[in-house]
Amino acid sequence: MNTITWKEFENVLLAVGTILSVEEFPEAKKPAYKITADFGEFGVKKTSAQITTVYSSEELVGKQIIGVLNFPPKQIGTYMSEFLLTGFYREDGAVVMAVPEQPVPNGRRLS
């Protein structure tokens, strides 16, 4: 395991946001959703996430998530991703999202 300094950790902008909308992403190589989320002071951002095995689009709207906001935008097929939705891989390869246990104001940083 590599160690990092506190300063290196502080450079990663992990913040809470609320999912505003979810769309199917049929052009993706693997099943995925197009997700738009409100990150408060950091604005509304979009991403693509391969979370279709565990979550339906209907249950995701209004759910709070944790995103990495300071990666550079990434082109995913025809879609430009603006943040990384955080999660954990299960043994079957499905992704379970990392989420706050209780409601937190959008834009609050992980500490």
Secondary structure, 3 states (H helix, E strand, C coil): CCCCCHHHHHCCCEEEEEEEEEEECCCCCCCCEEEEEECHHHCEEEEEECCCCCCCHHHHCCCEEEEECCCCCEEECCEEECCEECEEECCCCCEEECCCCCCCCCCCECC
